[in-house]
Amino acid sequence: MKKFRQLYHHTKEHWYNTPLFYRHLLGNLVVGFLITILLLPFHHTDTFRWLEDVGIDWVMQILRATPPAKENTPSFVVLDIDEETYRHWKEPLITPRDKLLRLIQMATQHQAKVVMVDIELNYLTDRSQSLDHPNNQADKALLDFIADYDATCHQPCPYIFLTRATRSSLTPAESPYREQVQSFLDPVVAKSRYIYWAATLFDLESDQVLRRWHLWQATCNDQVGSVLPSMQLLANAVNNEAIQGVKQLLEQLKSNQPNCTAEVQSNTSENPAEEARFKRRILYQIPWHSQDREKLPNVADGHLLLDKVSVQTVTEGEAKPIAESFLTGRIVVIGGSYENSRDIYATPLGKMPGTWVLVNATHSLLQHGELTPLLEWMKWGTEVILIVIMSLAFVYFKSFYGMLVSGMVIIVGMIPITFGLFKYGVWLDFAIPLMAVQIHYMHARYEELQRHQVQ
């Protein structure tokens, strides 16, 4: 014990005889690295995941409504069934099929690149009657349009993606896969080269914020497995390689077709790689409502990144026709934002309808693809460099204001770096280690002042 005390006093004396610069630098580095190492086991806990999500949400808030990184990204038009339109239509329980058909025809005739119909089309307007009944005349017209679309559309034919609803199985213990809800349009959609069913399924987090997508959904109907692609995945295929892109995508997805008769079933929605939380993150950039003086950027085609058109202005009364060039080459999304739709969600950019979530998911996939993390050594190497830089900055700038300014400059300077790396699947967990470095240095400075006062 005596030798231990002697060793301790000798080490302490040697430490205080070491130049102040090296003493503070070494202390900062040790604290920063030690905190980083101690936090490693907690990185996959719910608390840390929530903190990570909140940090990413904050970065999205800063970079909302910013120009796309890729110049060739198509712009969007939302044909919005807003509150005014919905009330003008006398608040129907089902979106009027004649008005929906008119919107689809307008978008395809004006040569939109893709038409996304974010409205469920499962059942006839009058479910108690047959398709040929006068009450279902508008449904029959929509079916006839789809049946004749391939033969009558103007080349290149715009793609049309229809929302396919899914539901949980009545026997989840036997079949955990969701079922596709069948539609009266199934016979004609199956024959088309340009019209496809698609999923619009997203995940709500524990805090009820919608942050993640499903790029495809594995389903079982009558013990027959199939894979339902998401709208954003189909749109990405169209944007990349036109017709062959969609065909190749559907062929590739067949490899994920579930075995609905197997006793042990897992992987109920997407493949194992897709289950990674990071890959399924939506990078929101397009808000529903703009803040003061906020304006969406223009893109390469000369249009705003997103234009919203109230459906009432183009379908009701003295409707004003939309210029053909306004829709040409753009992704047109038909959906609703009226309150009774019950389709409003909390997102990192505030509340927005499911239609805007779909737009953001599509834009995110077109811009950044799926997020894939870089090599671990690159991630940790970057964090080590940041800790060293901040440790040096605190040692060089000794005053309180110097520490404050240098810390703010480093952190603010790292925001674009962090977001840039995040686009490639890297989120730097630098906040807690760097905060620990700053607190340690401030404590070390306080002890140093106390020591000088005693002397």
N, C-alpha and C positions, 0 to 999 in steps of 0.2 A: 504494500500500500504506500509506503514511504517513497519507493522508487517511482511509483505511478504519479504521486504528487509532484515529485521533482521533475519528471518528464513533462507533466502538464504545465508547470510554471515555466520551464525552459521553453516549451513550444509557444506558450502565450507571450513570453518576452521576445522570442524570435519573431513572432507574428507582428507585434507592435513595433519592432525595429525595422520591419520590411517597409520600403517606400509606400506611401499612402496610395499612389496610383495603382500599383500592382495588387495591394491588399484589397482595394475596392473592386477592381476588375475580377480578381479571382473569386471573391465572395459573390459577386453578381452571377458569374458563370456557374458556380456550384449550385446556387439557389435555383437558377433557371433550369439547369439540366436535371437537378434532383426533383423539382416539381413535375417536369415533363415525364420522368421515369415513374414517379409515384402515381401519375394519372393514367398510365397505360392500362392497368386492369379495369379501369372504370369507363373506358371509351365506348363500350358496347352496352352500358346500362341505360335504362329509360331516361334517367335524369340528364346524362350527357347527350343522348340523342335529341332530347327536347332542346337543350341549350344550343346544340349544333343547328337544329332547325330554326330556332329563333335568330341565331346569328346570320344564317343564310337569308332569312326573310328580311332582315335589316338591310343587307346588301342589295336585295332586289328593290327595296323601297328607294334606295339612293339612285339606282340605275334604271328606274321605271321610265318608260316613254323615250328611251334612247335609240339611236339609229341602229339597224341590224348590222351585224359584223359582215355578213355575206351580201354582196351587192345584187345577186340574182334571186334573192328571196321574193316570192310573189306577195302582193299585198292582199288585204281582206276587205270584203264588204259584208256587213251583217244586215240582212233584211229582217228587221226587228218587229215582232208582234209585241209592241210596247203596251203600256197601260191604256193609252188613248185608243189604240186600235182595238184592243180586247173589249173595251167598254162600248165602242162603236159597233162591234159585232154582237152586242147583247150578251156578252160573257158566256160563250158556248162551252159545253163540257168537252167537246172534241173540236179540234181545229177544223174549220170548214174546208172540206176537200177541194171544192171548186176554187177557192181563193189560194190554197196551197198549190194547186195545179198551175194556176196563173203565174205564180211566182217562179215555179220551176221552169215553165216554158219561157218566161222572160229571160231568166239566167242562161238557159241553154241556147236560146236564139241569139243572144248577145255574146256568145262564145266565151263564157266563163271557163276558166281552166278546170275547176272542180266545183260541184254543187253539193254541199253538205246539208242534209235535211235533219235538223236536230228536233224532230217531232216524231213521236211513236205512231206507227201505222199498223197496229196489230189487228184492229177490229173494224167492221163496217160501222158506218154512222148509226144505222138502225140494226142492231144485232138480232132483233127478233124476225127480220125479214131477209130474203135472199138477195143476192147481188143484183138481180134484174128488177127488183122492186123500185118503184119511183122514189122512195125515201133514200135509196142508195144510188141515185143517178150520178151524183158527183164522184162517188167511190168508183163506179163503173168507168167514168171518163178518165180518172186517174189510172186505173188498170189498163185501159186501152192505150193511153199515151205511153206507158212503160212497155207494153207489148209491141208497139210499132216504133219504139225509139231508135233502135239500131238501124232500121230501114229509112227513117225520115230525118234523122239528125244531120246537121251540117258538119262535114269533115273539117278539121278533126273534131270528133264528137266529144263534148265535155263529159267527164265522168259524173255520175250521180251516186252519192252514198246515202243510204237510208238507215235510220236508227233501228237496230234490232234490240228489242227488250229481252232481258233474261230474268229468271226467277230461281229461287232456291228450290231444291227437290223436296217433295213431300216425305221422302225417306232418306234424310241426310246421313243416317248411319250406314245405309247400303250404297248411297251414291252422293258423295259430297260435292260433285260437280253441279254447276248451275245448268238449268234447262233454257233453251231458246224458246221464246214465245212465238208461236206460228202466226202468220199473217195471211190475209186474203190475197196479198200480192205475191206470195211465194212462187206460184207456177210461172208467172211472167218474168220475175226477177231472175230466176234460175237460168233462163234462156238468153239473157242479155250479156253482151261483152263489155258493156260500159256502166251497168248499174249493179251495185253490190250492197249487201247488208253489212253493217259495221256496228261495233260496240262503242258505247260512250261511257265506259265504267271508270270511275276514279275512286281513290281512297280518302276517307276522312280520318284524320289523326285523332289521338285521344283528346286534344284540345279543340276538336271540331273544325280544324282548318284543313282545307283540301290542298294537298301538296304533291300527290303522286298519281301517276297514271298506271293503267294496265295496257300494254301494247297489243295484247291479244288475250282472248278468253277461251279456255278449254271447256267444252260443254258436252252434255250427254242427253239425248232424247231417245226414249225407248231402247236404252242400252246400246245406242249407236253414237260413237264419239265424233266430234268435229271441233274445228278451231275457228273462232270468230275474230277476225282482225279488228283493230280499233280504227276509227276514222283518221286519226293523225298518221297511223302507219300506212294506210292506203294512200293518203295524200302525199306522203313522202315518196312512195313508190311511183306515183304519177309524176311528181316533180322531177324525179331522177331519170326515169327511163320510159315514160309514157306507158303504152300498152304492155310491152314485155316486162316492165317493172312490176306491174300488178300481177301478171301471170306467174312470174318467177316467185314473187312474194307468197302467193297462195300455195304454190308447190312446196316451198320451203316450210311453211307452217304446218303442212300435213305430217311432218315428222314429229310434231308435238301432239298429235291426235291421241286422246286418252283411251285407255282400255276400260270401258265402262262395266265390264263383267268381272274384272279382277277383284279378288277378295281384299287385298291390301292396296289402298289407293292413296296416293300422295301427289304433290305437285298439282294442285287443283286449278291453278289459274295460268301460270306461266312457267317457263323453264327455270332451272335452278339459278342461272346467271341473272335472269330477270328479277329474281326475288331480292336481289341486293337493293337495299333502300336507296343507295346513292344513284343507281342507274335509272330509277323510276322517278327521279325528282323533276318537276316541271319548273323551268326558269321563266317565271312570269315577267313580262315586260309591257303588256298592254292593259291598262286599267279600264274599268267600266266607265267611271266618271273621272274627268280630268280635274286636277287641282288648279288653284289660281295660276293663270298665265301658263299653264302646261298645255303643250300641243304635241300630238304624235308626229314623228318625223316623216318626211317624204322618202320614198324608196326609188329604185331605179326606173320603174315604169311611170314615174311622175306623179303617182297618187300618194295620198297619205297611207301609212302603214295599215290603218283600218278606217273605213268610212261606215257610218251607221245611217241606215235609211229606215224611217218609220214606214211600216207596210201600209198604213192608212193613206199615206200620201201618194201611193202608186196603185192602189186597188179600189179606193172608195171615192164616190162622188166625182168631183172634177180632178181626177187623178192626173198627176204630171208625169209624162213618160220619162224614163231614165235614158239618157244618152247611151247608145250602144257601146261607145268606147269606154264608158264608165265601168262596165263589168268585164270587158274583154281581157282575157288572160289572168283574171283575178280569182281567188278562192272565195266563193259566195257561200255564206252560211245562213240558213233560214231557221230561225228559232224565236223563242219568246222571252221577254223580260218582265212580263206582267206579274203582279204579286200573287195571284191565285194559281200560278203555275207550280208554286212550291219548289222552284228550281233555282233558288238564290243561295249561294254558299259563301262562307268566309274563306278568304284566300290571303296570301302574303301582301297583296295589293288592296286589301279591303274586300267588301262584299261585291259579288258579281254573279250574273246568271250563268247557268251551265253552258249556254252558248258562248260566252266570253271565255270560260274555262277551256272549252274545246278549241277556240281560236288560239289561246295562249299555248296549249299543249301542242297544237300543230306547228305554230311558229317556233316553239322551243325545239321540236324534233327536226324541223327544216334547218334551223340555225346551228344547233349543237349536236344533233344526234343523241344517242344514248350516252349517258355519262359513264365513263370508265376510268377508274383510278390509275394513276401512274404508279411506278414501282415504289415500294415502301422506302427504299433507301433514298430515293429522290425527295419524298415527302419529309422524312426526318432530317435529311441533309439541309433542306430549305429552312426548317424550323431551327436547327442549330445555328445557321447563318444569321437568322433574325435575332436570336438571343445574344449572339456575339456582338452584332451591330448595336443593339440597344444597350448592352452592358458597357461598351466603349463610349457611347454617347453620354450616358449618365456620368461616367468618370470624367470626361472632358468638360462637360458643362456642370460645374459644381454648385452654382447657385440654385435656389428653389425655382426661380423663373426659367433658368436655363434648363433644368431637368424637365419642367412642365412643357416648355416649348419643344424641346428635342423629342420628348415622348410623343407629343401630339403630331409632330412632323413625321415621325416614323410610322405611327399608327395610321394617319391619314394617307401617307404615301403607300402603305401596304394595301389599302382598300382596292385600288384598281388591279394590283398584282394578285390579290386574293381572288377577286372575281374572275380575272383572266385565267388563273389556274383552275378555278372551280368549273369553268367551261370544259375543261379537259378531265374533270372528275376528281379534283383535289380541293379539299377544304382544309385550310391551315388552322389547327387548334392552338393559335398563338396567344390568345387573350389572357388565359390564366397564368401561363409561365411568365409572360412579359409583365403582367401586373405584379407577380411575385418578385421579379427582379427590381421593379421600381420601389415596392414597399421595403424590400431588403436594403436597398441603397439609402433610402430616406432614414431607415432605422440606424444604419451604419454611420451616416452623417451625424445623426443625433448623438450617438454614443461617442463619436469623435469630439464633438463640441463639449460634451459633459466631461470627457477626459481632460481636455485642455483647461476647462474651468477649475477642475480639482488641482491640476498642476500649478 
